[in-house]
Amino acid sequence: MIGPDSELAPDQPSLLARAPWWLLALALVSVLLGWRIATNELWRDIAARLASGLGITLLVTAVAFPLALALGLASALALVSPHPLRRQVATLYVQVVRGLPVLVQIFLVAFVLVPLGVEAVRALGSLLAPLLGVEKTLAGLRATDVPMVARVVAALAFAYGAFEAETLRGGLTSLARGQAEAARALGLSRSQSLRHVLLPQTFRRVLPTLGNDLICLLKDSALVSVLGVRDITQEARLYQSATFRYAESLVLLAFFYLALTLLVALAVRVLENRLRRHAA
């Protein structure tokens, strides 16, 4: 008989309750789609067409995210800097970029900032040509020499750098002030305490958010299609305009993005668990 002061053990969820049914459902859909692709020539052609743009999608994501992370880290350090000018410049950048849609930023970078930058480089080349003989390399540069892929990568890195700045700033400010003081008491400089004490803990804390931002950037890479860059979205649009097979191409396009985002989420989860075990 159970006494009034005895504690009941918490109910453990059953094996059925703990099973990842959502993953099993996605696996079943993947098997059905794979069978459809293997047995139907039309679906096989669409999958091959989309796969031809997969490299551009992965390239844009793999290059833009590290650049965004570097820009975000520099901006986050400026946001928590004791120097008011650095804080104001970083705050201006974050507030402006976060207030504009990513698509608008892509257009601004591709058709406004890049041409302005090219004109500045050409002017610099004209000044340096008599001294260094670089007239053909700098003064002869044109806006059309900058590929659309590079413009899109710059735009996405510029846009997501503001999001990473706020994420990293929140991670830095969430750490106890005593850790920085203890690092200085051990004789570490500000840069050394950041590199060896504060930043490693910050990245461990914000890793799930960074992983979510990486997934968002992967999905936003579809916006490169508005500039004619032939990623998987653009390949799907071109196939649709040629064959009017909208349903099949859109289903496979959605499946491609879902598979990519799930792989990224799984990789982030594995990295998060590994860092947690290492910290323990």
ZAZA-428231 format. One line per field, with one value per residue: residue in three letters; z, y, x of N, C-alpha, C in turn. Coordinates in Angstrom, 3 decimals. Example, Ala and Ser with C-alpha at 12.3 -4.5 7.8 and 13.67 -1.06 7.14 Angstrom:
<recs>
residu: c(ALA_SER)
nup: c(7.800_7.080)
nnorth: c(-5.690_-2.250)
neast: c(13.190_12.850)
caup: c(7.800_7.140)
canorth: c(-4.500_-1.060)
caeast: c(12.300_13.670)
cup: c(7.800_7.870)
cnorth: c(-3.300_0.030)
ceast: c(13.200_12.900)
</recs>
This chain:
<recs>
residu: c(MET_ILE_GLY_PRO_ASP_SER_GLU_LEU_ALA_PRO_ASP_GLN_PRO_SER_LEU_LEU_ALA_ARG_ALA_PRO_TRP_TRP_LEU_LEU_ALA_LEU_ALA_LEU_VAL_SER_VAL_LEU_LEU_GLY_TRP_ARG_ILE_ALA_THR_ASN_GLU_LEU_TRP_ARG_ASP_ILE_ALA_ALA_ARG_LEU_ALA_SER_GLY_LEU_GLY_ILE_THR_LEU_LEU_VAL_THR_ALA_VAL_ALA_PHE_PRO_LEU_ALA_LEU_ALA_LEU_GLY_LEU_ALA_SER_ALA_LEU_ALA_LEU_VAL_SER_PRO_HIS_PRO_LEU_ARG_ARG_GLN_VAL_ALA_THR_LEU_TYR_VAL_GLN_VAL_VAL_ARG_GLY_LEU_PRO_VAL_LEU_VAL_GLN_ILE_PHE_LEU_VAL_ALA_PHE_VAL_LEU_VAL_PRO_LEU_GLY_VAL_GLU_ALA_VAL_ARG_ALA_LEU_GLY_SER_LEU_LEU_ALA_PRO_LEU_LEU_GLY_VAL_GLU_LYS_THR_LEU_ALA_GLY_LEU_ARG_ALA_THR_ASP_VAL_PRO_MET_VAL_ALA_ARG_VAL_VAL_ALA_ALA_LEU_ALA_PHE_ALA_TYR_GLY_ALA_PHE_GLU_ALA_GLU_THR_LEU_ARG_GLY_GLY_LEU_THR_SER_LEU_ALA_ARG_GLY_GLN_ALA_GLU_ALA_ALA_ARG_ALA_LEU_GLY_LEU_SER_ARG_SER_GLN_SER_LEU_ARG_HIS_VAL_LEU_LEU_PRO_GLN_THR_PHE_ARG_ARG_VAL_LEU_PRO_THR_LEU_GLY_ASN_ASP_LEU_ILE_CYS_LEU_LEU_LYS_ASP_SER_ALA_LEU_VAL_SER_VAL_LEU_GLY_VAL_ARG_ASP_ILE_THR_GLN_GLU_ALA_ARG_LEU_TYR_GLN_SER_ALA_THR_PHE_ARG_TYR_ALA_GLU_SER_LEU_VAL_LEU_LEU_ALA_PHE_PHE_TYR_LEU_ALA_LEU_THR_LEU_LEU_VAL_ALA_LEU_ALA_VAL_ARG_VAL_LEU_GLU_ASN_ARG_LEU_ARG_ARG_HIS_ALA_ALA)
nup: c(0.000_-0.812_0.899_2.227_2.013_0.151_-2.967_-6.274_-9.039_-11.973_-14.904_-17.537_-20.962_-23.459_-25.803_-28.281_-28.078_-28.004_-30.461_-33.546_-35.374_-37.295_-38.743_-39.782_-41.416_-43.309_-44.370_-45.582_-47.572_-49.027_-49.991_-51.649_-53.523_-54.558_-55.733_-57.657_-59.264_-60.183_-61.755_-63.585_-66.489_-66.996_-64.396_-63.742_-65.570_-64.732_-62.150_-62.770_-64.114_-62.102_-60.379_-61.747_-61.065_-58.445_-57.526_-57.693_-55.790_-53.415_-53.494_-53.272_-50.695_-49.132_-49.385_-48.773_-46.099_-44.262_-44.779_-43.905_-41.229_-40.405_-40.855_-39.143_-36.668_-36.445_-36.360_-34.051_-32.055_-32.308_-31.468_-28.742_-27.978_-26.082_-27.392_-28.623_-31.346_-32.899_-31.937_-32.795_-35.599_-36.113_-35.073_-36.795_-39.217_-38.586_-37.965_-40.337_-42.276_-41.207_-41.483_-44.132_-46.804_-47.857_-50.585_-51.699_-50.864_-52.363_-54.959_-54.591_-54.000_-56.306_-58.482_-57.774_-55.683_-56.554_-59.271_-58.473_-56.889_-58.848_-60.469_-58.662_-58.381_-60.992_-61.176_-59.276_-60.564_-62.777_-61.575_-60.573_-62.779_-64.277_-62.507_-61.704_-63.862_-64.239_-65.826_-67.579_-65.931_-63.791_-64.432_-66.700_-65.860_-65.849_-64.950_-65.846_-65.695_-63.228_-61.976_-61.673_-59.686_-57.799_-56.986_-55.764_-53.672_-52.185_-51.474_-49.907_-47.852_-46.767_-45.900_-44.055_-42.291_-40.519_-39.022_-37.808_-36.292_-34.266_-33.063_-32.106_-30.496_-28.505_-27.411_-26.387_-24.460_-22.707_-21.179_-17.998_-16.373_-14.709_-15.843_-17.872_-16.264_-14.681_-16.601_-17.302_-14.853_-14.843_-16.469_-19.161_-22.228_-23.719_-26.301_-26.137_-24.077_-25.308_-27.460_-26.265_-24.087_-23.999_-26.651_-27.465_-25.608_-26.269_-28.928_-28.481_-27.076_-28.876_-31.025_-31.892_-32.861_-34.846_-36.565_-37.349_-38.739_-40.826_-42.183_-42.956_-44.682_-46.642_-47.731_-48.576_-50.585_-52.872_-53.918_-55.674_-58.159_-59.260_-60.478_-62.610_-62.106_-62.304_-60.251_-58.334_-58.133_-60.274_-62.371_-62.140_-62.762_-65.426_-66.607_-66.188_-67.757_-70.253_-70.512_-69.141_-66.976_-64.084_-61.571_-61.089_-61.194_-59.161_-56.886_-56.746_-56.500_-53.980_-52.463_-52.816_-51.473_-48.910_-48.245_-48.210_-46.123_-43.942_-43.756_-43.070_-40.597_-39.155_-39.153_-37.633_-35.203_-34.484_-34.203_-32.112_-29.987_-29.780_-28.989_-26.556_-25.088_-25.069_-23.590_-21.166)
nnorth: c(-1.202_2.204_4.875_8.135_9.922_8.919_8.955_8.947_7.321_9.036_8.743_6.877_7.564_5.511_3.110_3.446_6.073_7.415_6.993_8.236_9.263_11.179_11.223_8.664_8.851_10.729_9.254_7.206_8.647_9.479_7.042_6.313_8.405_7.970_5.458_6.220_7.924_6.115_4.404_5.874_7.668_10.392_11.616_10.932_12.408_15.002_15.006_14.716_17.111_19.005_18.244_19.150_21.805_21.708_22.019_24.792_25.790_24.640_25.760_28.546_28.624_27.481_29.322_31.832_31.647_31.280_33.792_35.512_34.782_35.629_38.400_38.897_38.252_40.218_42.472_41.933_42.042_44.725_45.779_45.240_46.667_49.025_51.393_54.136_54.941_52.632_51.031_52.509_52.480_49.716_49.204_50.756_49.372_46.828_47.471_48.657_46.621_44.511_45.586_45.453_43.516_40.370_39.851_42.416_43.413_41.803_42.769_45.423_45.109_43.735_45.408_48.030_48.518_46.896_47.915_50.549_49.991_48.902_51.132_52.703_51.156_51.278_54.015_54.142_52.496_54.074_56.120_54.780_53.677_55.119_54.827_52.118_50.604_49.235_49.480_47.876_45.915_47.056_49.678_48.962_47.402_46.189_46.353_44.136_42.204_41.113_38.255_37.052_35.171_35.773_38.265_37.596_35.952_37.849_39.537_37.857_37.186_39.722_40.306_38.216_38.562_40.548_39.259_37.245_38.841_39.870_37.457_36.477_38.619_38.453_35.983_36.609_38.598_37.108_35.653_35.352_38.230_37.856_35.912_37.129_38.925_37.150_36.010_38.201_38.552_36.404_37.264_37.453_39.152_41.388_40.467_37.864_36.764_36.843_35.069_32.633_32.155_33.494_33.471_30.644_29.583_31.139_30.356_27.704_28.083_29.420_27.768_26.149_28.208_29.323_27.139_27.057_29.487_28.881_26.968_28.593_30.339_28.539_27.920_30.480_30.783_30.121_32.469_33.368_32.715_34.757_36.389_34.979_33.013_29.699_27.773_25.089_25.904_27.710_25.952_24.309_26.157_26.783_24.294_23.975_26.054_25.110_22.628_22.654_21.055_21.371_20.288_17.911_18.863_20.789_19.262_17.617_19.613_20.702_18.437_18.174_20.486_19.951_17.595_18.560_20.487_18.875_17.264_19.188_20.024_17.646_17.358_19.623_18.947_16.672_17.878_19.630_17.840_16.627_18.756_19.298_16.971_17.212_19.539_18.708)
neast: c(0.855_0.532_1.934_0.943_3.053_4.702_6.428_5.385_6.735_7.636_5.673_6.923_7.352_5.926_7.333_6.154_5.289_7.678_8.765_10.041_7.792_7.273_9.624_9.621_7.383_8.271_10.363_8.940_7.564_9.779_10.727_8.587_8.652_11.208_10.818_8.967_10.511_12.405_10.906_9.475_9.818_9.360_9.370_11.955_13.437_12.796_13.887_16.602_17.000_16.573_18.616_20.812_21.001_21.656_24.263_24.767_22.970_24.006_26.568_26.108_24.967_27.025_29.086_27.987_27.053_29.343_30.560_28.535_28.523_31.064_30.842_28.712_29.874_31.879_30.230_28.740_30.714_31.291_28.861_28.848_30.969_32.949_33.347_31.675_31.297_31.753_29.674_27.434_27.679_27.514_24.966_23.401_23.822_22.696_20.002_19.064_19.430_17.916_15.442_14.740_13.370_14.774_14.781_14.598_17.050_18.757_18.240_19.120_21.861_22.727_22.083_22.589_24.594_26.766_27.318_28.026_30.287_31.954_32.361_33.788_36.103_37.063_37.626_39.663_41.505_42.086_43.495_45.702_46.856_48.917_51.029_51.285_50.614_48.142_45.976_44.481_43.442_42.038_40.980_39.643_37.563_34.207_30.707_29.335_31.242_31.143_29.835_26.425_26.069_28.059_27.126_24.709_25.591_27.028_24.912_23.228_25.010_25.421_22.824_22.189_24.237_23.458_21.464_22.980_24.615_22.930_22.232_24.730_25.459_23.488_24.251_26.801_26.228_24.731_26.453_28.004_29.294_31.399_33.036_34.518_35.920_37.343_38.987_40.564_41.805_43.479_45.434_44.912_44.502_42.006_41.372_42.385_40.818_38.344_38.793_39.564_37.894_35.276_34.073_34.076_32.180_29.998_29.394_28.678_26.317_24.621_24.460_22.171_20.481_22.091_22.206_19.528_19.415_21.147_19.641_17.499_18.857_19.623_17.134_16.373_18.162_16.883_15.987_17.857_17.098_15.607_17.378_18.139_19.997_20.966_19.884_18.354_15.697_15.397_15.918_13.692_11.677_12.315_11.940_9.212_8.152_8.751_7.512_5.115_4.614_3.740_2.907_4.430_7.111_7.122_6.556_8.827_10.757_10.099_10.646_13.428_14.409_13.427_14.781_17.422_17.341_16.666_18.936_20.839_19.788_20.063_22.866_23.570_22.371_23.889_26.426_25.856_25.283_27.772_29.421_28.229_28.806_31.565_31.905_30.941)
caup: c(0.000_-0.945_1.950_1.759_1.751_-0.867_-4.263_-7.428_-10.112_-13.148_-15.986_-18.664_-22.225_-24.077_-26.992_-29.387_-27.917_-28.257_-31.840_-34.423_-36.434_-38.375_-39.586_-40.514_-42.482_-44.365_-45.028_-46.471_-48.737_-49.813_-50.703_-52.720_-54.570_-55.207_-56.613_-58.793_-60.133_-60.802_-62.679_-64.499_-67.230_-66.823_-63.087_-63.771_-66.298_-63.883_-61.068_-63.343_-64.430_-60.846_-59.829_-62.435_-60.370_-57.030_-57.206_-57.466_-54.498_-52.347_-53.548_-52.707_-49.254_-48.484_-49.392_-48.148_-44.650_-43.537_-44.887_-43.003_-39.858_-40.128_-40.761_-37.919_-35.511_-36.360_-35.944_-32.659_-31.215_-32.312_-30.683_-27.306_-27.768_-25.290_-28.246_-29.124_-32.806_-33.384_-31.607_-33.627_-36.970_-36.134_-34.864_-38.047_-40.175_-38.187_-38.052_-41.741_-42.991_-40.692_-41.882_-45.570_-47.257_-48.466_-52.034_-52.001_-50.691_-53.519_-56.060_-54.288_-54.153_-57.670_-59.507_-57.288_-54.992_-57.389_-60.256_-57.807_-56.523_-60.064_-60.861_-57.742_-58.730_-62.255_-60.880_-58.622_-61.587_-63.606_-60.816_-60.364_-64.050_-64.640_-61.570_-61.581_-65.105_-64.024_-66.542_-68.170_-64.925_-62.919_-65.150_-67.720_-65.269_-66.103_-64.045_-66.394_-65.363_-61.928_-62.234_-60.817_-58.511_-56.817_-56.449_-54.858_-52.474_-51.406_-50.924_-48.830_-46.731_-46.178_-45.219_-42.898_-41.324_-39.481_-38.145_-36.997_-35.334_-33.114_-32.401_-31.367_-29.424_-27.405_-26.756_-25.615_-23.290_-21.775_-20.317_-16.760_-16.461_-13.934_-16.667_-18.485_-15.207_-14.274_-17.666_-17.168_-13.638_-15.190_-17.304_-20.571_-22.806_-24.161_-27.456_-25.698_-23.335_-26.295_-28.292_-25.511_-23.016_-24.264_-27.935_-27.489_-24.887_-27.028_-30.074_-27.988_-26.663_-29.998_-32.143_-32.489_-33.624_-36.063_-37.455_-37.931_-39.740_-41.995_-42.915_-43.597_-45.814_-47.687_-48.400_-49.257_-51.787_-54.016_-54.461_-56.736_-59.448_-59.816_-61.287_-63.686_-61.703_-62.537_-59.131_-58.535_-58.355_-61.650_-63.264_-62.102_-63.501_-66.859_-67.046_-66.217_-68.900_-71.489_-70.588_-68.399_-65.957_-62.836_-60.374_-60.874_-60.919_-57.856_-55.849_-56.634_-55.978_-52.536_-51.863_-52.804_-50.378_-47.633_-47.977_-47.852_-44.799_-42.930_-43.601_-42.305_-39.215_-38.530_-38.917_-36.511_-33.982_-34.144_-33.713_-30.809_-28.994_-29.600_-28.187_-25.199_-24.410_-24.882_-22.497_-19.910)
canorth: c(0.000_3.413_5.837_9.495_10.685_8.267_9.621_8.098_7.496_9.645_7.812_6.898_7.424_4.206_3.062_4.013_7.529_7.974_6.714_9.424_8.954_12.157_10.804_7.481_9.297_11.322_8.171_6.520_9.516_9.443_5.764_6.364_9.280_7.277_4.435_6.911_8.403_4.979_3.659_6.770_8.439_11.816_12.018_10.783_13.559_16.192_14.903_15.001_18.546_19.737_17.923_19.947_23.084_21.495_22.546_26.241_25.983_24.317_26.719_29.818_28.460_27.191_30.510_32.978_31.533_31.681_35.237_36.129_34.529_36.518_39.755_38.965_38.268_41.552_43.413_41.651_42.601_46.179_46.110_45.177_47.410_50.256_52.565_54.505_55.007_51.262_50.580_53.205_51.976_48.354_49.280_51.244_48.261_45.787_47.949_48.869_45.348_43.731_46.229_45.300_42.128_39.814_40.007_43.809_43.551_41.182_43.728_46.574_44.735_43.313_46.433_49.357_48.554_46.336_48.902_51.638_49.489_48.767_52.486_53.139_50.423_51.835_55.307_53.860_51.994_55.193_56.867_53.978_53.197_55.686_54.425_50.668_49.928_48.298_50.051_46.837_45.065_47.807_50.727_48.347_46.547_46.558_45.707_42.828_41.238_40.520_37.305_37.161_34.308_36.534_39.317_36.979_35.537_39.059_40.038_36.975_37.350_41.029_40.243_37.324_39.051_41.294_38.289_36.593_39.834_39.875_36.158_36.416_39.630_37.875_34.964_37.241_39.295_36.145_35.112_36.105_39.178_37.354_35.112_38.054_39.454_36.085_35.872_39.297_38.320_35.422_37.912_37.416_40.412_41.348_39.579_36.489_36.298_36.583_33.916_31.390_31.972_33.945_33.034_29.224_29.381_31.798_29.533_26.535_28.486_29.891_26.833_25.837_29.357_29.408_26.088_27.499_30.520_28.204_26.381_29.699_30.820_27.522_28.108_31.773_30.713_30.027_33.807_33.649_32.448_35.991_36.980_34.057_32.031_28.407_26.847_24.096_26.602_28.212_24.800_23.893_27.143_26.614_23.053_24.221_26.901_24.358_21.423_22.879_20.019_22.115_19.468_17.011_19.612_21.445_18.231_17.236_20.771_20.730_17.299_18.490_21.420_19.284_16.685_19.349_21.100_17.821_16.880_20.252_19.952_16.479_17.666_20.567_18.202_15.856_18.780_20.136_16.772_16.409_19.858_19.170_15.940_17.733_20.517_17.991)
caeast: c(0.000_1.338_1.688_0.647_4.272_5.517_6.430_5.156_7.711_7.001_5.356_7.845_6.638_6.060_8.172_5.387_5.248_9.001_9.180_10.001_6.837_7.409_10.742_9.187_6.479_9.098_11.095_7.998_7.361_11.011_10.759_7.594_9.161_12.313_10.255_8.352_11.586_13.078_10.034_8.774_10.811_9.095_9.874_13.405_13.969_12.656_14.877_17.919_17.059_16.751_19.936_21.824_21.126_21.939_25.584_24.677_22.308_24.955_27.674_25.644_24.803_28.308_29.942_27.321_26.887_30.559_30.743_27.559_28.960_32.198_30.311_27.916_30.763_32.476_29.192_28.392_31.767_31.118_27.669_29.169_32.204_32.798_33.516_30.337_31.219_31.587_28.309_26.454_27.784_26.977_23.521_22.826_23.840_21.741_18.621_18.698_19.347_16.789_14.196_14.512_13.228_15.978_14.682_14.940_18.493_19.407_18.158_19.965_23.268_23.029_21.894_22.960_25.881_27.836_27.754_28.742_31.597_32.759_32.773_34.837_37.327_37.560_38.247_40.930_42.410_42.546_44.496_46.902_47.401_50.232_52.072_51.456_50.309_47.040_44.831_43.648_42.826_41.139_40.258_38.812_36.536_32.815_29.752_28.979_32.291_30.814_28.751_25.250_26.243_28.830_26.255_23.743_26.324_27.297_23.648_22.786_25.934_25.136_21.529_22.230_25.195_22.736_20.807_24.005_25.114_22.028_22.344_25.992_25.410_22.719_25.053_27.871_25.688_24.130_27.494_28.214_30.396_32.524_33.939_35.469_36.785_38.273_39.987_41.520_42.584_44.512_46.429_44.543_44.045_40.617_41.268_42.615_39.642_37.297_39.114_39.736_36.910_33.912_33.523_33.698_30.921_28.931_29.018_27.945_24.969_23.799_24.561_20.859_19.991_22.906_21.730_18.258_19.725_21.717_18.518_16.773_19.649_19.508_15.839_16.378_18.989_15.976_15.777_18.816_16.450_15.053_18.445_18.462_21.001_20.312_19.849_17.301_14.426_15.398_15.794_12.290_10.887_12.582_11.288_7.770_7.812_8.938_6.676_3.875_4.481_3.908_2.728_5.567_8.342_7.021_6.662_10.235_11.491_9.867_11.348_14.857_14.681_13.159_15.893_18.607_17.176_16.720_20.334_21.506_19.307_20.685_24.275_23.645_22.057_25.055_27.467_25.425_25.483_29.201_29.940_27.715_29.592_32.913_31.860_30.719)
cup: c(0.000_0.127_1.400_1.407_0.664_-2.190_-5.373_-8.482_-11.316_-14.241_-17.118_-19.957_-22.849_-25.315_-28.191_-29.312_-28.239_-29.699_-32.695_-35.625_-37.594_-39.328_-40.406_-41.667_-43.637_-45.107_-45.985_-47.728_-49.633_-50.620_-51.870_-53.868_-55.311_-56.155_-57.850_-59.786_-60.883_-61.870_-63.697_-65.177_-67.054_-65.497_-63.039_-64.499_-65.451_-62.768_-61.583_-63.650_-63.157_-60.254_-60.507_-61.791_-58.907_-56.631_-56.924_-56.114_-53.343_-52.319_-52.912_-51.195_-48.549_-48.445_-48.616_-46.632_-43.877_-43.616_-43.960_-41.552_-39.484_-39.972_-39.486_-36.673_-35.340_-35.873_-34.490_-31.711_-31.183_-31.470_-29.187_-26.990_-26.886_-26.121_-28.875_-30.646_-33.403_-33.120_-32.525_-35.065_-37.070_-35.945_-36.119_-39.075_-39.841_-38.377_-39.500_-42.455_-42.512_-41.095_-43.351_-45.915_-47.966_-49.977_-52.457_-51.864_-51.844_-54.710_-55.824_-54.498_-55.613_-58.651_-59.050_-56.707_-55.841_-58.492_-59.647_-57.402_-57.721_-60.539_-59.952_-58.060_-60.026_-62.034_-60.201_-59.629_-62.484_-62.898_-60.699_-61.664_-64.401_-63.741_-61.610_-62.868_-64.991_-64.760_-67.056_-67.130_-64.058_-63.694_-66.222_-67.179_-65.563_-65.139_-64.535_-66.121_-64.027_-62.136_-61.237_-59.570_-57.423_-56.190_-55.447_-53.569_-51.583_-50.746_-49.758_-47.616_-46.010_-45.376_-43.947_-41.889_-40.198_-38.509_-37.238_-35.966_-34.086_-32.348_-31.542_-30.256_-28.228_-26.672_-25.904_-24.344_-22.287_-20.842_-19.090_-16.902_-15.704_-14.740_-17.359_-17.447_-14.745_-15.318_-17.579_-15.930_-13.873_-16.113_-18.785_-21.031_-23.248_-25.351_-27.063_-24.923_-24.269_-27.027_-27.499_-24.501_-23.488_-25.555_-27.989_-26.768_-25.642_-28.179_-29.634_-27.630_-27.848_-31.176_-32.714_-33.327_-34.916_-37.063_-38.112_-38.986_-41.000_-42.842_-43.632_-44.803_-46.967_-48.443_-49.153_-50.472_-53.038_-54.661_-55.561_-58.111_-60.070_-60.666_-62.416_-63.357_-61.676_-61.358_-59.348_-58.756_-59.783_-62.653_-63.290_-62.888_-65.006_-67.392_-67.148_-67.441_-70.220_-71.643_-69.942_-67.408_-64.582_-61.612_-60.088_-60.495_-59.552_-56.715_-55.653_-56.115_-54.465_-51.840_-51.789_-51.627_-49.022_-47.269_-47.540_-46.445_-43.692_-42.702_-42.795_-40.846_-38.479_-38.217_-37.733_-35.198_-33.541_-33.573_-32.331_-29.719_-28.728_-28.756_-26.756_-24.423_-24.136_-23.719_-21.150_-19.432)
cnorth: c(1.250_4.407_7.222_10.278_10.054_8.983_8.606_8.368_8.090_8.613_7.977_6.738_6.067_4.290_3.664_5.533_8.164_7.789_7.973_9.173_9.932_11.768_9.568_7.857_9.913_10.257_7.413_7.336_9.488_8.150_5.774_7.261_8.637_6.191_5.072_7.393_7.241_4.309_4.548_7.678_9.937_12.311_11.921_11.955_14.830_16.177_15.203_16.480_19.364_19.478_18.720_21.316_22.951_22.080_24.040_26.528_25.738_25.315_28.043_29.723_28.303_28.403_31.653_32.854_31.824_33.180_35.977_35.954_35.440_37.963_39.924_39.005_39.632_42.573_43.189_42.205_44.124_46.591_46.101_45.931_48.638_51.522_52.933_54.533_53.618_50.758_51.215_52.698_50.576_48.350_49.771_50.127_47.222_46.254_48.140_47.543_44.521_44.332_46.098_43.831_41.655_39.996_41.430_44.025_42.918_42.126_44.925_46.252_44.479_44.472_47.851_49.344_47.994_47.309_50.084_51.202_49.341_50.137_53.011_52.445_50.968_53.188_55.120_53.347_53.090_56.011_56.101_53.555_53.816_55.203_52.932_49.920_48.910_48.758_48.960_46.008_45.797_48.835_50.148_47.453_47.089_45.804_44.322_41.776_40.557_39.557_37.455_36.293_35.050_37.635_38.746_36.529_36.740_39.576_39.174_37.080_38.671_40.993_39.406_37.718_39.827_40.349_37.598_37.560_39.857_38.562_36.083_37.455_39.103_36.797_35.548_37.889_38.339_35.532_35.990_37.020_38.689_36.521_36.001_38.619_38.410_35.891_36.983_39.126_37.299_35.999_37.888_38.804_40.279_40.400_38.125_35.942_36.029_35.274_32.612_31.129_32.287_33.382_31.539_28.949_30.001_30.918_28.275_26.903_28.805_28.934_26.451_26.983_29.532_28.332_26.436_28.574_29.909_27.571_27.471_30.241_29.826_27.666_29.429_31.781_30.532_31.385_34.147_33.446_33.717_36.723_36.055_33.053_30.657_27.453_25.875_24.756_27.117_27.065_24.299_24.862_27.001_25.351_23.245_25.039_26.157_23.212_21.585_21.747_20.654_21.203_18.629_17.776_20.292_20.445_17.834_18.394_20.869_19.600_17.570_19.408_20.769_18.332_17.449_19.930_20.055_17.349_17.924_20.202_18.771_16.734_18.622_19.856_17.337_16.726_19.315_19.096_16.542_17.518_19.776_18.095_16.427_18.719_19.830_17.292)
ceast: c(0.889_0.954_1.453_1.897_5.145_5.359_6.240_6.218_7.007_6.787_6.359_7.060_6.925_6.944_7.459_5.361_6.588_9.453_9.072_9.083_6.941_8.538_10.373_8.258_7.265_9.895_10.189_7.741_8.593_11.106_9.775_8.064_10.339_11.837_9.635_9.413_12.231_12.229_9.337_9.799_10.620_9.659_11.394_14.048_13.903_13.700_16.278_18.075_17.277_18.132_21.039_22.008_21.483_23.291_25.568_24.027_23.265_26.119_27.278_25.536_26.145_29.226_29.302_27.264_28.173_30.835_29.783_27.977_30.126_31.733_29.495_28.777_31.413_31.454_28.791_29.437_31.693_29.915_27.937_30.451_31.964_32.938_32.172_30.233_31.018_30.169_27.284_26.486_27.195_25.468_22.816_22.746_22.769_20.305_18.186_18.487_18.162_15.449_13.861_14.308_14.495_15.953_15.043_16.443_19.261_19.389_19.075_21.445_23.603_23.021_22.232_24.376_27.020_28.249_28.494_30.148_32.515_33.246_33.880_36.160_37.921_38.227_39.594_41.954_42.943_43.618_45.807_47.571_48.750_51.362_52.362_51.166_49.203_45.790_43.907_42.909_41.819_40.319_39.345_37.720_35.140_31.901_29.370_30.048_32.033_29.644_27.614_25.373_27.007_27.984_25.261_24.416_26.602_26.025_23.170_23.701_25.685_23.841_21.608_23.291_24.537_22.040_21.830_24.574_24.244_22.097_23.593_26.045_24.630_23.490_26.163_27.339_25.043_25.166_27.669_29.429_31.618_33.495_34.972_36.431_37.784_39.360_41.022_42.395_43.697_45.574_46.119_44.108_42.592_40.450_41.477_41.429_38.469_37.552_39.100_38.623_35.489_33.331_33.214_32.389_29.743_28.466_28.284_26.514_24.072_23.833_23.185_20.301_20.784_22.499_20.415_18.483_20.336_20.618_17.720_17.535_19.597_18.201_15.790_17.299_18.139_15.737_16.774_18.182_15.883_16.098_18.875_19.540_20.340_20.547_18.697_15.937_14.322_15.265_14.351_11.412_11.092_11.914_9.776_7.371_7.934_7.952_5.304_3.580_4.731_3.865_3.962_6.832_8.290_7.125_8.125_11.090_11.330_10.620_12.851_15.183_14.464_14.287_17.141_18.494_17.209_18.154_21.109_21.087_19.922_22.148_24.440_23.349_23.234_26.172_27.121_25.642_26.960_29.822_29.464_28.498_31.012_32.954_31.673_31.995)
</recs>
